Amino acid sequence: MAPEIHHLSSIVGSSLLGRKGDRIGRVEDLVIRANGAPHPPLAGLVVRVGGRELFVPIERVWEIHPHRVQLQGETLNLSRFERRPGELLLARDLSARHLINLVGARLIRANEIELAEVDGTWQVVGVDPSSRGAIRRLLPRAFGAKVAPGGIVDWESIEPFVAHIPTARIRIPYRKLARLRPAQIADLVEAASHEEGREIIEAVGLNRELEADVFEELDDEHQVEFLETRTDEDAGRLLARMEPDDAADLIGELEQERRIPILEAMPAPQQAKLRRLLNYSSDSAGGLMSPDFLALSEGTSVEDALHEIRASSVAEETLVVIYEIDSEGRLAGAAPLIRLVRANPTSRLSDVAENDPVCVEADADIHEIVRKMADFNLSTLPVVDDNRCILGVVTVDDVLEEMIPSGWRRETGITSLDD
């Protein structure tokens, strides 16, 4: 038999009864401890008795019913309630606030918090983000109790924001956010308030690579927002971990006086790549390209080429095509990865590569890039100089990001609040 669900709104504000059933006060809030449990147990109640706010341990509670809570025992500790580290107050801290639903990576609003007694223990079992929860919470208690719950989200998939509760001394666990893709985390940041977004960024900051991946997915406005409070050295370290083309775009969005100090705070190899990219217009092939790609001499064997691919640190989306260069370093061919995998290991790269591959020069605009990638069904497009030496590679995701209007995630509802 499923346990009976109790609404937080029907308990907070209810009468506090003594052992003999006499009214001695009022329930102000319910306390849980953030211990990582899928359904955190109640630690106790915050009650108001004789003008004082007191804490009642859950062990002193005999029964919890809608509109009344009855205690057992004869005495109460009359010391004023003081929050301890790790404690959360369900009504004061979480009710009507944003929470993260890790299933689907959505923000929801805790319009109602649901509790149940399971095997003799009172637990938080879920959240009702629907309008029914909001209506029940806003209506007078007698009427609100008659409003049926909406779609309840299991608390096991919920993570609360606590940046607004400094005394709680807890933060979003990195391990939970790490289950999500960087784009999903970026969606959450963009949908959240500044303080909530900063809490997410701080959590993923425990993994510097993931932090850089999330920054790459953020829109320009949020990238600048969360970078402007960092020191030049910290900003430089972050940009050094980002893909060079994304880092160059972000540098271009910063105030002029910050660009050089942040660039100079980066390691020399990454700094040199960004300086080269910053010479091009951001919407040209030179501005869109990544300077990281894999190019091998025409005499390289397929077996050696596959070894180079395994050892390469180049981004996966760039490694779908390996470029062949002649003795003078000029672009001579392009070998799709799948063709290399299927080829005889002893064959040469020149035997496998497509001759005279399609390419563009660095000043090509987005229309020429799109036209060539569409006409020749390309996922990557090499960018060359006047001597046909490869400068970088434009990938299809670079083109999509350039063409999709700014703010499209919010306009299409991807980062909208799940109410």
For each residue, the residues with C-beta under 8 A, 3 or more apart:
1:
2:
3: 116 117 118 125
4: 116 117
5: 114 115 116 125 149 152
6: 10 11 64 66 114 115 116
7: 10 11 66 112 113 114 115 128 133 136 144 145 149
8: 11 12 30 90 91 95 112 113 114 115
9: 12 13 95 112 136 137 141 144
10: 6 7 14 66 67 141 144 145
11: 6 7 8 14 27 30 64 66 69 115
12: 8 9 27 28 29 30 90 91
13: 9 26 27 28 141
14: 10 11 26 27 65 66 67 68 69 141
15: 23 25 26 27 67 68 69
16: 23 24 25 26 27 45 47 49 56 69 71
17: 21 22 23 24 68 69 70 71
18: 21 22 23 24 70 71
19: 62 70 71 72 73 74
20:
21: 17 18 70
22: 17 18
23: 15 16 17 18
24: 16 17 18 49 71 76
25: 15 16 47 48 49 50 54
26: 13 14 15 16 47 48
27: 11 12 13 14 15 16 30 45 46 47 69
28: 12 13 45 46 47 48 53 91
29: 12 45 46 89 90 91 92
30: 8 11 12 27 42 44 45 46 89 90 91 115
31: 42 43 44 45 46 55 87 88 89 90
32: 40 41 42 43 87 88 90 124
33: 40 41 43 86 87 88
34: 40 86 87 88 162 168 170
35: 40 86
36: 173
37: 40 41
38: 155 156
39: 118 123 124 125 155 156
40: 32 33 34 35 37 123 124 155
41: 32 33 37 58 121 122 123
42: 30 31 32 45 58 115 122 123 124
43: 31 32 33 57 58 87
44: 30 31 55 56 57 58 60 61
45: 16 27 28 29 30 31 42 55 56 58 61 69
46: 27 28 29 30 31 53 54 55 56 81 89
47: 16 25 26 27 28 53 54 55 56
48: 25 26 28 51 52 53 54
49: 16 24 25 52 54 76 78
50: 25
51: 48
52: 48 49 78 80
53: 28 46 47 48 80 81
54: 25 46 47 48 49 76 77 78 79 80 81
55: 31 44 45 46 47 77 79 81 82
56: 16 44 45 46 47 60 61 71 76
57: 43 44 60 61
58: 41 42 43 44 45 61 122
59:
60: 44 56 57 71 72 73 76
61: 44 45 56 57 58 64 69 70 71 72 122
62: 19 70 71 72
63: 69 70
64: 6 11 61 69 115 117 122
65: 14 68 69 70
66: 6 7 10 11 14 145
67: 10 14 15 141 145
68: 14 15 17 65
69: 11 14 15 16 17 27 45 61 63 64 65
70: 17 18 19 21 61 62 63 65
71: 16 17 18 19 24 56 60 61 62 76
72: 19 60 61 62
73: 19 60
74: 19
75:
76: 24 49 54 56 60 71
77: 54 55
78: 49 52 54
79: 54 55
80: 52 53 54
81: 46 53 54 55
82: 55
83: 87 89 167 168
84: 87
85: 167 168 169 170
86: 33 34 35 168 169 170
87: 31 32 33 34 43 83 84 168
88: 31 32 33 34 93 94 160 162 165 168 170
89: 29 30 31 46 83 92 93 94
90: 8 12 29 30 31 32 93 94 95 113 124
91: 8 12 28 29 30 94 95
92: 29 89 95
93: 88 89 90 97 160 162 164 165 168
94: 88 89 90 91 97 99 110 113 160
95: 8 9 90 91 92 110 112 113 137
96: 109 110 111 134 137
97: 93 94 109 110 160 161 164
98: 107 108 109 110 161 192 193 196 417
99: 94 107 108 109 110 127 158 159 160 161
100: 105 106 107 108 158 159 160 161 172 188 200
101: 104 105 106 107 108 129 153 157 158 418
102: 105 157 158 159 176 179 180
103: 106 153 157
104: 101 418
105: 100 101 102 180 181 184 185 187 188
106: 100 101 103 188 417 418
107: 98 99 100 101 188 191 192 415 417 418
108: 98 99 100 101 127 129 153 158 417 418 419
109: 96 97 98 99 129 134 417 418 419
110: 94 95 96 97 98 99 113 127 129 133
111: 96 127 128 129 130 131 132 133 134 137 419
112: 7 8 9 95 127 128 132 133 134 136 137 149
113: 7 8 90 94 95 110 124 126 127 128
114: 5 6 7 8 124 125 126 127 128 149 152
115: 5 6 7 8 11 30 42 64 122 123 124 125
116: 3 4 5 6 122 123 125
117: 3 4 64 120 121 122 123
118: 3 39 121 123 125
119:
120: 117
121: 41 117 118
122: 41 42 58 61 64 115 116 117
123: 39 40 41 42 115 116 117 118
124: 32 39 40 42 90 113 114 115 155
125: 3 5 39 114 115 116 118 152 154 155
126: 113 114 152 153 154 155 158
127: 99 108 110 111 112 113 114 152 153 155 158
128: 7 111 112 113 114 132 133 149 150 151 152 153
129: 101 108 109 110 111 133 150 151 153 418 419
130: 111 133 134 149 150 151 419
131: 111 134 135 150 419
132: 111 112 128 135 136 147 148 149 150
133: 7 110 111 112 128 129 130 136 137 149 150
134: 96 109 111 112 130 131 137 138
135: 131 132 138 139 144 147
136: 7 9 112 132 133 139 144 145 147
137: 9 95 96 111 112 133 134 144
138: 134 135 144
139: 135 136 143 144 147
140: 143 144
141: 9 10 13 14 67 144 145
142: 145 146
143: 139 140 146 147
144: 7 9 10 135 136 137 138 139 140 141 147
145: 7 10 66 67 136 141 142
146: 142 143
147: 132 135 136 139 143 144
148: 132
149: 5 7 112 114 128 130 132 133 152
150: 128 129 130 131 132 133
151: 128 129 130
152: 5 114 125 126 127 128 149
153: 101 103 108 126 127 128 129 157 158
154: 125 126 157 158
155: 38 39 40 124 125 126 127 158
156: 38 39
157: 101 102 103 153 154
158: 99 100 101 102 108 126 127 153 154 155
159: 99 100 102 172 173 176 177
160: 88 93 94 97 99 100
161: 97 98 99 100 164 172 192 195 196 199
162: 34 88 93 165 168 170 171 172 199
163: 171 195 196 198 199
164: 93 97 161 195
165: 88 93 162 168
166: 169
167: 83 85
168: 34 83 85 86 87 88 93 162 165
169: 85 86 166
170: 34 85 86 88 162
171: 162 163 199 202 203
172: 100 159 161 162 176 177 199 200 203
173: 36 159 176 177 203
174: 177 178 203 204 206 207
175: 178 179
176: 102 159 172 173 179
177: 159 172 173 174 180 185 200 203 204
178: 174 175 204 207 210
179: 102 175 176
180: 102 105 177 184 185 188
181: 105 184 185
182: 185 186 210 213 214 216 217
183: 186 187 217
184: 105 180 181 187 188
185: 105 177 180 181 182 188 189 200 204 210 214 217
186: 182 183 189 190 214 217 218 222
187: 105 183 184 190 191 217 409 414 415
188: 100 105 106 107 180 184 185 191 192 197 200 415
189: 185 186 192 197 200 201 214 218 222 226
190: 186 187 197 218 219 222 409 410 415
191: 107 187 188 410 415 416 417
192: 98 107 161 188 189 196 197 200
193: 98 196 197
194: 197 198 225
195: 161 163 164 198 199
196: 98 161 163 192 193 199 200
197: 188 189 190 192 193 194 200 201 222 225 226
198: 163 194 195 201 202 226
199: 161 162 163 171 172 195 196 202 203
200: 100 172 177 185 188 189 192 196 197 203 204
201: 189 197 198 204 205 211 214 226
202: 171 198 199 205
203: 171 172 173 174 177 199 200 206
204: 174 177 178 185 200 201 207 210 211 214
205: 201 202 208 211
206: 174 203
207: 174 178 204 210 211
208: 205 211 212 237 238 241
209: 212 213 241
210: 178 182 185 204 207 213 214
211: 201 204 205 207 208 214 215 238 241
212: 208 209 215 216 238 241 242
213: 182 209 210 216 217
214: 182 185 186 189 201 204 210 211 217 218
215: 211 212 218 223 226 227 238 242 246 250
216: 182 212 213 242 243 246
217: 182 183 185 186 187 213 214
218: 186 189 190 214 215 222 223 226
219: 190 222 223 406 407 409
220: 223 224 249 250 253 406
221: 224 225
222: 186 189 190 197 218 219 225 226
223: 215 218 219 220 226 227 250 253
224: 220 221 227 228 250 253 254
225: 194 197 221 222 228
226: 189 197 198 201 215 218 222 223 229 230
227: 215 223 224 230 235 238 250 254
228: 224 225 254
229: 226
230: 226 227 234 235 238
231: 234 235
232: 235 236 258 261 262 264 265
233: 236 237 265
234: 230 231 237 238
235: 227 230 231 232 238 239 258 262 265
236: 232 233 239 240 262 263 264 265 266
237: 208 233 234 240 241 265 266
238: 208 211 212 215 227 230 234 235 241 242
239: 235 236 242 247 250 251 262 266 270 274
240: 236 237 247 266 267 270
241: 208 209 211 212 237 238
242: 212 215 216 238 239 246 247 250
243: 216 246 247 290 292 315
244: 247 248 270 273 274 277 290 291 292
245: 248 249 277 287 288 289 290 291 392 398
246: 215 216 242 243 249 250
247: 239 240 242 243 244 250 251 270 274
248: 244 245 251 252 274 277 278 282 287
249: 220 245 246 252 253 282 287
250: 215 220 223 224 227 239 242 246 247 253 254
251: 239 247 248 254 259 262 263 274 278
252: 248 249 259 278 282
253: 220 223 224 249 250
254: 224 227 228 250 251 258 259 262
255: 258 259
256: 259
257: 260 261
258: 232 235 254 255 261 262
259: 251 252 254 255 256 262 263
260: 257 263 264
261: 232 257 258 264 265
262: 232 235 236 239 251 254 258 259 265 266
263: 236 251 259 260 266 271 274 275
264: 232 236 260 261 271
265: 232 233 235 236 237 261 262
266: 236 237 239 240 262 263 270 271 274
267: 240 270 271
268: 271 272
269: 272 273
270: 239 240 244 247 266 267 273 274
271: 263 264 266 267 268 274 275
272: 268 269 275 276
273: 244 269 270 276 277 291 292
274: 239 244 247 248 251 263 266 270 271 277 278
275: 263 271 272 278 279
276: 272 273 279 291
277: 244 245 248 273 274 280 286 287 289 291 392
278: 248 251 252 274 275
279: 275 276 286
280: 277 284 285 286 287 362 363
281: 284 286 287 363
282: 248 249 252 287 288
283: 287 288 365 366 402
284: 280 281 287 288 362 363 364 365 366
285: 280 288 289 360 361 362 363 364 365 368 369 381 383 394
286: 277 279 280 281 289 362 363 383 391 392
287: 245 248 249 277 280 281 282 283 284
288: 245 282 283 284 285 366 369 394 398 399 402
289: 245 277 285 286 362 383 391 392 393 394 398
290: 243 244 245 293 315 318 392 393 394 395 398
291: 244 245 273 276 277 391 392
292: 243 244 273 314 315 318 392 393
293: 290 314 318 323 382 390 392 393
294: 308 309 312 314 318 319 322 323
295: 322 323 324 325 331 390
296: 300 304 305 308 322 323 324 325 349
297: 300 324 325 326 327 349
298: 324 325 326 327 332 333 348 349 350 353
299: 348 349 350
300: 296 297 304 305 308 324 348 349
301: 304 305 345 346 347 348 349
302: 305 306 340 343 344 345 346 347 348 349 352
303: 306 307 345 346
304: 296 300 301 307 308
305: 296 300 301 302 308 309 322 335 340 349
306: 302 303 309 310 340 341 345
307: 303 304 310 311
308: 294 296 300 304 305 311 312 322
309: 294 305 306 312 319 322 337 340
310: 306 307
311: 307 308
312: 294 308 309 319
313:
314: 292 293 294 318 319
315: 243 290 292 318 319
316: 319 320
317: 320 379 380 395 396 397
318: 290 292 293 294 314 315 321 380 393 395
319: 294 309 312 314 315 316 322 337
320: 316 317 336 337 379 380
321: 318 334 335 336 337 379 380 393
322: 294 295 296 305 308 309 319 334 335 337 340 349 353
323: 293 294 295 296 331 333 334 335 357 382 390
324: 295 296 297 298 300 331 332 333 334 335 349 350 353
325: 295 296 297 298 329 330 331 332 389 390
326: 297 298 329 330 332
327: 297 298
328: 387
329: 325 326 389
330: 325 326 387 388 389
331: 295 323 324 325 334 357 359 382 384 388 389 390
332: 298 324 325 326 350 353 355
333: 298 323 324 349 350 353 354 355 356 357
334: 321 322 323 324 331 353 354 357 382
335: 305 321 322 323 324 339 340 349 352 353 354
336: 320 321 339 340 354
337: 309 319 320 321 322 340 341
338: 341 342
339: 335 336 342 343 352
340: 302 305 306 309 322 335 336 337 343 352
341: 306 337 338
342: 338 339
343: 302 339 340 347 351 352
344: 302 347
345: 301 302 303 306
346: 301 302 303
347: 301 302 343 344 351 352
348: 298 299 300 301 302 351 352
349: 296 297 298 299 300 301 302 305 322 324 333 335 352 353
350: 298 299 324 332 333 353
351: 343 347 348
352: 302 335 339 340 343 347 348 349
353: 298 322 324 332 333 334 335 349 350 357
354: 333 334 335 336 357
355: 332 333
356: 333
357: 323 331 333 334 353 354 382
358: 372 376 378 381
359: 331 381 382 383 384 388 390
360: 285 364 368 369 372 381 382 383 384 394
361: 285 364 383 384 385 386
362: 280 284 285 286 289 383 384 385 391
363: 280 281 284 285 286
364: 284 285 360 361 368 369 383
365: 283 284 285 368 369
366: 283 284 288 369 370 399 402 403
367: 370 371
368: 285 360 364 365 371 372
369: 285 288 360 364 365 366 372 373 381 394 399
370: 366 367 373 374 399 403
371: 367 368 374 375
372: 358 360 368 369 375 376 378 381
373: 369 370 376 377 378 379 381 394 396 399
374: 370 371 377
375: 371 372
376: 358 372 373
377: 373 374
378: 358 372 373 381 396
379: 317 320 321 373 395 396
380: 317 318 320 321 393 394 395 396
381: 285 358 359 360 369 372 373 378 393 394 395
382: 293 323 331 334 357 359 360 390 392 393
383: 285 286 289 359 360 361 362 364 390 391 392 393 394
384: 331 359 360 361 362 387 388 389 390 391
385: 361 362 388 389 391
386: 361
387: 328 330 384
388: 330 331 359 384 385
389: 325 329 330 331 384 385
390: 293 295 323 325 331 359 382 383 384 393
391: 286 289 291 362 383 384 385
392: 245 277 286 289 290 291 292 293 382 383
393: 289 290 292 293 318 321 380 381 382 383 390
394: 285 288 289 290 360 369 373 380 381 383 398 399
395: 290 317 318 379 380 381 398 399
396: 317 373 378 379 380 399 400
397: 317 400 401
398: 245 288 289 290 394 395 401 402
399: 288 366 369 370 373 394 395 396 402 403
400: 396 397 403 404
401: 397 398 404
402: 283 288 366 398 399
403: 366 370 399 400
404: 400 401 408
405: 408 411
406: 219 220
407: 219 410 411
408: 404 405 411 412
409: 187 190 219 412 414 415
410: 190 191 407 413 414 415 416
411: 405 407 408
412: 408 409
413: 410 416
414: 187 409 410
415: 107 187 188 190 191 409 410
416: 191 410 413
417: 98 106 107 108 109 191
418: 101 104 106 107 108 109 129
419: 108 109 111 129 130 131
